[in-house]
Each structure stands twice: as structure tokens, then as C-alpha cells.
Amino acid sequence: MAQSLPSPAQAQRSADTRAWLIVSGVTVLWLIAYNSVKPLADWLTFALLGLAPGSRLGDAVAFFLYDVPKILLLLTGMIFAISTLRTFFSAERVRQTLGGKREGVGNVIGAGLGVLTPFCSCSAVPLFIGFVKAGVPLGVTFSFLIAAPMVDGVALALLLGLFGWQLAGLYVVSGMTIAIVAGLIIGRMNMERHVEDFVWEIRGGDGAVAEEQYTWTRRFAEAWEQVREIVGKVWPYVVIGIAIGAGIHGFVPEDALAGIMGKEAWWSVPAGVILGVPLYSNVAGVIPVVDALMAKGAAMGTMLAFMMSVVALSLPELIILRRVLKPRLIATFVGIVATGIMLVGYLFNLVI
């Protein structure tokens, strides 16, 4: 008797099961590798290279050899997990969820979805137009557009690896708070007239698009592709940033920066925000340097404000948004977000 072929559903279940087994096996290998980084870095530095523990060069080399593989492993794991989660939140689903939502609740939902939805500067304009067509209020739209780049997957992975879950969690909460409040303020200012006219002219139809069905095999495949793309782009910045951080860690005296970037230097927070705006493309290299600066006396609030401005007030994104926003609305957006970031910076410097 001829054996019947498996149905498409059965074949897909088998493929999904294989995908889960592969991901589970790779996760075990990832955990083994991550827990081996520290002893391996110490062995390479002090046993193989023969550098003295506690020496400036020894500390710098050990810092570099430990942080590079640790951060790259964290980036790989975090981006894979976040990208898998994000396959459940397409831009079309976000538009449908936010369409018709009132301010307040809409701002909270918009900021939350911004964290979970794939976003880059190049997609700012089509997302903005799509939200307007779906009837999403302007303030809610800005809550989404602020939260999406601010709570960045790469930045979050680096913060988690270098500072721990407490600061990473505070970063997420602070970023979402700024996005919600800024969106509420912009919404109350009734600045719709400062959106370019052509955006309102193309406002028609619901823009609904049938969503594609995802299997676990496809989710994992797309997540792995995101890992390859993002890590492939940022790893040089990570290595350069950690190299700079290693030099600071090994050769800059303790508390050397307290007078320049410490809590007493009131001007350091706005200076950090101003310096952070043009460094968007180098966020992966900036955060390891921030880690080293904090170890030498830089205040947490100052560094947090600096990191937020790097990802939230991206110069490329502002240039792209100029296509759909008039200068006054862009200036209002920058002013409100920058003020929120500075308030967070001063608050952290005050209480921590």
C-alpha cells in the first residue's frame, strides 16, 4: 500500500518543531559561550599574554577582551528575541490598533507599540502618512515616533550587558514616559496646520492591507536575518567603542571626570543632549564609552541624557521628517523631547 504524503499542515508543524529544536540548541550553546567569556578573557590577558593583574595595560586589555565577545553575544541574543517578538506587531496592525484612539490612552498604547514595532529613520515618513490616513491623532502618532527609536534594540542590549537590568529598565520606563508626555503636549497644542498640506490631501481610504500569516519557521528566519543585518552593521562601532572604553578604563584615573561630567556640573546634562544628536549612527560605539566614563566619575543622569539624545533626536530622522512636517512642528518636537530628556537627566543626577 502506498504511503500517503503528509498534509501541508503536518509538514509545517514538522518544520516548526525542527526550528524550535534548532533555536533551543543554539540557546544552550549561547549560554555556555556567554558564561565562558570572563574566564577566557582573564586567561588570555594574564596567562597567555603575561600581563600583570592590576596594571593599567592589563586592565585595559582584559576589559577589551571581555567586553567585545560579551556585547556581541548579547546583541545577537537580544536582537533575535526582540525581532521574533516584533513579527507579531506589523505596521498595519499598529495603524489599525491606534486608529480612532483618544489622546491619553492612545498615547500610552502608541508608546508601547513603538517599543515593539520595527522602525528605522527611513520608514518615518511612510509610517507618519499611514497613521494620518488611519485617523490616528497627531499627538498619538508622535508618541509612537518618539518611543520607537528611543527604546532601541541595540541600545537596550548594550545597556543590559554593560549596566544590568536595573538601568536598562529605567531607560525603557524613562523613554516611554518622555514619549507619552511629549505626545500629549503636541496633541494639546493643535499643530495639525504645521503638517505639510500634501499629507492631508492624500488622506483617503483606510489603507488596509491583508496581513501575511507567520509560521514559527518564518519568524525565526526573519529574526536571524535581522541579527545578521544589524550585527553586521554595528560590530565595527562596538569594537571601536569598546577599544576607546578600554583605554579610558585602564589609563584614566578614578574620578578624573567628576568635575566635568559629574553631578555638580549643571551644564553637563544639556551639553550631553546637544552632543548626542549627530551621533545617531554610532550609538553602538557610544554606549561602551559611556560605561567607561561612568566608572571614572561621569554622572549617570548626564550619561543617560546623552544616550537618549543619540537615539531619540536622530539628525537623519529629523531631516527625513522635514518632508511631512513644517519647521515649527519639528522645532516644537525637538524642544519638547530635549526638555524631557534633560529633566530625566537632572532627576537621575539628583536621586542617584
N, C-alpha and C positions, 0 to 999 in steps of 0.2 A: 504494500500500500504506500503510495507516495506521501511523503511528509508534507504537511501544509506549511506554507510560509507564514511567518509572524505578521500580524497586522501592523499597520503604520504606528498605531498607538503603543503596541507592545515593543516595537523596535525603538520608539522614542524613549520609553521607560527604561529599556536596557541601556541606551546611550546616556540617559541622565544618571543612572546608577553608576556607570563607569566614570562619568565626570565627577560625581561625588567621591568615589574611591580615590581618584587621582588627586583631587583637591585635599582630601583628608591625609593622604600620604605625604604630599608636599608640605602641608601644615606641620606634620611631625618633624620633617627634615628642617623646616624653618625654625622651629623651636629649639632643636638641637644646635643648629648653627648660631642662633642668637645667644644661647647660653654659653657657647664656646668662645665668643668674641673676646671677652675680657681676659681670661687666662691665656689665650693665644697671643693677644697684643702684648701682655706683660712678658711672655716667654720670648717673643721676637725682640722686644726692646732691651730687656735686661739680661737675657741668657744668650741669645744668638748674636745680637749686636754688642753686647757687653757694656751698655751704658749704665751709669750709676743711678740707682733709685734715689729720688730726691734732687738730682741735679737738674739744672734748667733745661739742658738739651734732652735729657732722659724723660723729663715730664712732658716736654713738647712732643717728642716722638711717640711716647705712649698714648698721649691724648689723640694724636692723629691716627695712629694705627687702630685705636679702639673706636673712635667716633665714625670713621669712614664706613667700615662694614656695618656697624650698628645702625647708622642712619639710613644707609641704602637698604638694609633688610627691613627696617621699619617702614620706609617709603613703599617698598614692594608690598608688604603685608597690608598696610593701611589703605593704599590706593586700590588694591584688589578688593578688599572688603567694602570700601565706600563705593567703588564702581559697580560692584554686584548689587548693592542696595539701591543705587541710583537707577538701575534698569527698571525698577518698579515705579519711577516718577518721571514720565516723559513730559516734554514741554507742553504738549497738547493736553495732557491730564491736569497739569498745573493751571493752564488757562481755564479749563472747564471748572476746576475747583474754586478759583478766585473770581470767576465771572459773577458779577452782581453782589459780591460780598460787601457789607458795610465796613466803614472805617472802624478801627478798633480791633474787632475780631479778625477782619480781613488783613490788617497789618501783622497780627500775630501769626496767622496762617501763612501769609506771604513770606515772612522772615523764616519761618520753619521750613517751608518748601524750598526757599532759596538755598538753605544749607544742604538739602537732599538732592537738588536738581543739578545735572551737568550744566556748566556755564563757563564761558570764556569771553574775553573782551570782544572777539569777532562776532559773537552772537547777540551782543547787547541791542543792536538796532532791530533785527527781526523779532526778538523777544518783546521789545517795547511796543512795536507796532501790533504784534499779535495780541498783547494784553489790552491795548486800546480797542482793537476790533472786538474783543470778547467782552467789553464793557467793564473792565477792571478799573476801579478808581485810581487816579494818578498817585495818591499817597501810598496806596497798597502796592502799586507797581514799583515804587521806589523802595519800599521795604524789602521787596524781593531782590531788586537790582543791587541793593547795598549788602544784604546778607550773603548772596550767592558768592561773590568774590572774597568777601571779608573772611568768612569761615571756610577758608581754602583747604582742600585735602592735603596738599603738600605742606602748607604751613602747620596744619594740625598734626600731621605725622611727625614733623620735626620738633614741634613743641612737646609732644608726648614723649619722644625719645630723649630730648635734652633736659626737660624741666619736670617731667612727670605729669600724671593725670590731673593734679590739682590746678596747675597753671593752665594746662590745656582746657580744662573745664571752665575756668574763669574766663579764658579767652573766648570760648564759644558763647557763654552767657553774656559777656560784655558786648560782643559783636552783634548778637541778636537784639539786645536792648537798644543799642545805637540804631540799628536798622528799623526797629519798631517805632521808636520815638521820632527819628528823622522823618519817617514816612507819615506819621501822624501830623507833624508840623507842616510838612509840604502840602498835605491834603487840606489842612485848615487854611492855608494861605491862598487857596483857589487860583493856582497858577496855570490852569489849563490853557490860557491865552498865550503862554510862553512856550507851548509846544508848536513846532513848525506846522504851518497850515496844511501841507500835503498829507500829514498823518491823519487828520480828521477827514480829509476828502476821500481817502481810501477805506474809511471805516464803513464796511458793509459786509453782510454775511456773517455767519458765526465762525467761519474758519475751521469748522470741524473736519478732522481727518481721522479715518479709521485707524485705530491703534493696532500695531502688529502684536501677534501673540509670541510670547517669550517662553522658551523652554530653559531648564537649568543648564543644559549644554550650551545654549546660546548666551545665557547670562554670563557664565564663566568664561566663555570665549571672548566676549566683548570686554569683560573686566581685565583679562590677561592682555588684550590689545591695548587697553588704557595704560596698564602698567608699563608695557614696552614703550609706548609713545611718551608718557610723562617722564619716567625714569631716564629714558634715552635722551630727553632734552635737558633735564635738570642736573644729571650727575656731575657734569664738569663744574657747575656752580657749587654743588655740595662739596666737592673735593677742594676747590679753591677757598671756599668759606671756612672749611674745617682747617685748612692749612694756615690761614690767617689767624683763626681762633687758637690753633696750637701755638703759634708764635706768641700771641698775647698771653696765653695760659702759662707758657714756660718762661717768658722773659720780662713781662710787665710786672712790677712789684704789686703786692697786695694793697688794695685801697688807693691805687695810684689815680684812679679816675673819679674818686668820690667827690672831689671839688669841682669837676667839670660836668659830670653826668649824675651826681648823687642827688639825694632828696633836697639838699639845701640850695641847689642851683635851680631856682624857679623857672628860669628861661629854657632849661633843657627840654621840657616837655614840648612847647611849641616848636623849638628848633628841631626836635626829633620828627615831628609831623611834617615840617617843611622839607627836611632831608629825605623822608621816606617816599614822597610822591614819585620822583623819577626813577626809583629803584625797583619798580614792579617786576621786571623780567628777571631780576636777580634775587627774588625772595628766598630761593633755596640756598643761596650762598650767604644771605644776610643773617639768618637765624642762628647758624653756628657761631658767627662772630658775636651776636648778641649774648649768647651763652657765655663766651669768654669775657665779654665786657662786664657782665653782671658779677662774675667771680672776682673782678678787680675793682668793684665799688660802684658800678653804674646802678642806678635805682631801677627797681622792677617796673614802676609806673612809666618812667621815661622810655624804657625799652619796649614795654607793651604798646605805648602810643606810637612809637616808631614802627613796630611790626604791623600794627593795624593800618597805618597810613600807607605802608608799602603795598598792601593787598586791596585796601578799600578805596583809595584815591588814586587809582592807576591812571597815569597820564595817557597811555594808549586808549583806555576805555573812555576817558573824557573827550578825547579827540573824536572818537567814533560816535559818541552820543551827541556831539555837536550837529550831526546830520539831522537829528529829530528834535533837538531841544535848542531853544534860543539862549543867547549868552546869559541873560538874567537868571533863568531857571538853573543853568549849570552852575553859576556863581552861588546861588542860594543853596543848591545841593552840596557843593564843596564846603561852603561856610558852615552849614548845619552839621555835616558829618565830621568836619575837622574840629568843631567846637565840642561835639560829643566825645571824640577820641581824646581830646585834651582833658576834658573833665574826668574821664576814666583814668587817664594817666596821673592826674593830680590826686584823685581819690586813692589809687593804689599806693602812691608815694606817701600819702598821709596815714594810711592804716596798716601798711606792711613795712 
